[in-house]
Amino acid sequence: MATGAFADRIVCHPGKSACPLQATGASPSSQTESGKSFVTDEESRTLDLWQKETDLATAELYRKYTQDGDTRGLASLERLERSFEKVYHEAKETVVANDTPAVWSVYNMGYIVKTRESLFSIDLVHRRAKEFAPLLDFALITHNHNDHWRQDFYGAMNGAGKTVVSNFLDNYGVRNWRRDGGYVRGVKTFRIKDVEIRTSLIDHNEYLIDYTTAFEVRIGEFRLYHTGDSGSGTEPKLNAAWGRPDLWLFFPGCGIDVAEAVRKINAKRIVFGHLWELGHKTGRLTAPLVSRALDSARAVGMDVSFALWGDRIA
């Protein structure tokens, strides 16, 4: 078990299509062993506001929104709709001039990444995700849970002959898809345009072993690490083989020991994602749990923050 600020480990239950979470033995406060919290007042206000807004958006209302696009006046669903519009337009208009990519959070662990030559997604999930298909060069998917990929988005990409890298989908739309990307299970290194990619398998939780693909992405001298849903016991499998990441897109849930994980990877910057997944009926990664994760990482000296929907991270 974790010690210190994250002894109330966030636990992911087995056998679910998403990743319900809970805090066990938890105190409602966000504090380290010394009693000091590293969460700023501004962060606390933001987390509290989003908590109040997302509490009103039930999983059923979210499901209806994904089908008809009606936000029903709910602030969180309106934010989610605006986030897509913002990222879609900024991604088209942004020009990247060096190795540091532009990175946007769309929703959950879903990101859009733009380099000098490429535009790609990681775990892109939104009711309008397929609108990105004509713009993207390729897509990366960490695992087979419906809060990390959509069938219609995959179909649009595959149908357009674009590479979709995952550990569970065929990618017959791409010539030489087994060589150049597509279905990948385990360690593999390949290149798409100006982006080098290294895959490896990590555990989603203590039951779903080697279920999630972790992606190391190298763009010139810039290193990006995305670990999807990484859970209890997988800390030894985390591996930045290409050196210290400049940016780690990290979900501090599913039972992972945050302090142990961040010490091991020692990324220059860590950004938490997968906040308030609206499709979860219970156990979303809520404000108190985000605060505890921030404290756990900051207590060991890491540069860590969280990404809200629509945020440009880099």
N, C-alpha and C positions, 0 to 999 in steps of 0.2 A: 504494500500500500504506500501511497504518497505520504510524505511527512510535511509538517509545517502548514503553510497557508492553504495547501491543496489536499490536506488529509481528507476533506470531504470530496473525494474523487468523483468526477462526473462519470456516470456509468451508462454504457450503452447495452441495452437488452438484446438478446439473440432473437433471431427468427422474425425480425420486423423488416418491412420493405424500406423504411426510412431509417431513422436512428434516434429513437426516443431516449431522453436523458433524464437522470435524476441525480440529486446530490444526497449522499448517504451520510448520516451523522452530522448534518450541516448546521452550523450557526448562521443566523441571518446576516451577520456582519461580514465585511470584507476586510480582513486584517491578517497581518503576518504574525509569526510567533511573538515578536516583540510588541505587538499591539498597534503597530503603525501601518496605515494603509497608504499605498502609493498611487491610488486612484485620485485624480484631480477633481475639484468641485465641478468644473465644466464637464468632465467626462461623466460624473455622477448624474448631473442634470440631464445630459443627453440620454444616458441609459434609462433613467427613470421615465423620460418622455416617451421613448420608443417602447418601453415596457407597457405603459398605459395604452398606447395606441395599438400595439399588437395583441394585447389581451382581448380587445374587442373583435379581432378577426379570427373567428373559429376556423378549424380545419375545413368544415363544411362550406363556410362562406368563401374560403380561399379556393376550394375545389370549384365552386360555381363561377368564381371570377376567372379561373383558368379556362373555363369553357365558353363564357360569354363576354368577358372583358368588362363587366359591370363592376365598378368598385363599390357600389352601394353606399357611397359617401363615407367609407371607412378611410381614415387618414393613412393607415399603413398600406392599404391596397393602392391608394392614390400615389403614395411615395414609390411603390413598386412599379407602377405604370410610368411615372415620371423618370425613374431611374433608367429604364430601358431607352426612352427617348433621348435622355441626356447622353448616355454612353454611345448610343448608335450614331448620333450626330457628331460628337466629339471624336469618335474613332475614325470617322470618315475625313474629318477636317484636320486632325493633328498630323504634323510632320515631325518625324523623329530624325534627329541629325547625328546621333552618336550611338554608342553601344547600349546606353541606358534606355530600356523600352518604356513606352507609356503603358500603364496597367490600370484597368478600371475594374471595380467590383460591381457586378450586376445584381446578384442575389445568391445567398448561401455560399457555397464554395465556387461559384461561377464567376469567371473573370474573362475579360477581353485584353489581349496583349498585342501591342503594335510595335514593330521594329522598323528599321530603315527599309526593309524589303518585304516584310510579312505582316499579316494580321491573322491571329489565331485565337481560339477560345480554349478554356479549361473548365470542364464541368458546367457548361452553360445551360441554365434552366430558367426559362421564362415562357409565359404563354406565347410570346412573339419571337422566341429564339430563332425560328427558321428564317426570319427576315434577315438574319445575319449571314445565312448560308452563301448568298451571292458575293459577299464581301470577303469572306474568310478564305485563307489558303489551306488551313487544316484545323482539326479539332482534337483535343485530348480529353478523354473521359477516364476517371479514376476507377469506377466500379459500378456494378449493376444494381443501383438503387434509384428509384424514380425521382429523388430530389437531387440527382447528379447528372441525369441525362433525360432527354425526351425523344420518343420515337419519331415524331414528325421532323425534328431538327436533324436527327441521324439520317432519316430518309432523304431529306433535301440535300444534305452533304454527299451522301453516297450516290444519290441519283445524278449529282452534278460531277461525279468522278473525282471527288476530293477526299483526301486522306482523313479518316477518323481512327485515331489510335485508342484502343481499349483492350481489356483482357477478356472480353466476352462477345464482341460483335465481329462478324465478318465485314469485310470492306471491299466487296467485289467490284464496286464502281471504279476502283483504282487499279491500274495495271501494275503487276508485280507487288501486290499489296502485302504479301508475306515478307518480302525483302525490304520494301521501302516504308513500312509502317503498318497501318491496319491492325489486325489482330496481333497482339504482343502479350505474352505471358512470361514474366521473369525478367532477367537482365538482358537488355538489348540497347545498343547505341546506334543511332542513325541521324541523318541530316535532312531537313526540308528547307530549301532555300538558304537563308542566312541563320537558321536556327538548328543547333545541335541538341539532341534529346537523348537522355539516358533513362531507361525505365528500370524499376525494381519492385518487388512485391513486399507489402507490409500487411500487418493484421488490422482488420477493421475493429475487432474486439477479441475477447478470449475464445470466442466460438467460431468466428469467421476468419480463419487463418489464411494468410496469403491472399486475401480477398481484394485488397486495394492496391492499385498501381501508384507508386510515387513517381513523380516526374522531376528530374533535374533538367533544367533548360539552360543552355549556354548561348549567349548572344555576344560574340566577341569576348570582351573581358568581363561581361556582366553575367552573374549566375543567379538563377531563379529556382526556387525549390517549392513544389506544391505536393502536399501529402494527403489530400483528400480527407477521408475519415480514417483516422489512425487511432487505435485503441489500446486498451490495457495489454501489457506484455510486449508490445511491438517496439518499445524504445530501443532495444538492441539492433533492430532491423533498419532503423533510420540511418541513412548513410549519405553524406554529401561527398561522393567520390571525387567530384571535380573541385573540391576545395570549399572554403567558407562561403556560403551563399550571401549575396548582397541583399536578397529579399526572400523571406520564407513566408508563404501563404499557408497558414496553420490553423487547424481546428482543434481547440483545446478540450475536446470532449471524448466520449466513448471510453472513458476510463484511463486515458493516457496520463502518465505522471508528467505534468507540465514542466516542473523544475528540472527533472532528469533529462527530458527531451531537449529543452532549450540549452542546457549546459552542454549536452553532447554535440549538437549541431552548431551552436555558437554563431548563429547568423548575425550579420551586421544589422539587419532590421527584420522584425517579425510583425506580421499583421494577422490578427485573428479574423476568421470568417465563420460562416455558418451560424450567424446570430439569428434567433427568432425564426426558425424554419416554420412557415405558416401551415404547411401540410401536416405537421405533427399535432396529433390530438392532445397529447400531454408531453411534458418533459422537454420543452424547447430550451435552447441555450439562452437563458434569461439574464436580466441585468445583474442579479446577485452572483450568478455563476461566472459571468464575464468579469465582474470585479475581482472575484477570487483568483481567476486565471491571470489577470493583469498583475495582481499582487504577487502571485507565485513566480511569474517570470521576472518582474522588476526587482524582487527581493534578491535575485542572483545576478543583478546588474545588466539585464537585457533591455535593448531598445525595442519596446513592444507597444502596439496600439491596436485598435480594432477598425474594421472597414464597414461603413454603412452602405446601403444600396445606392449605387450611382457615384460613389466616391472615386476620384482619380487618385490612385495610390502612389504612382511614380510617373 
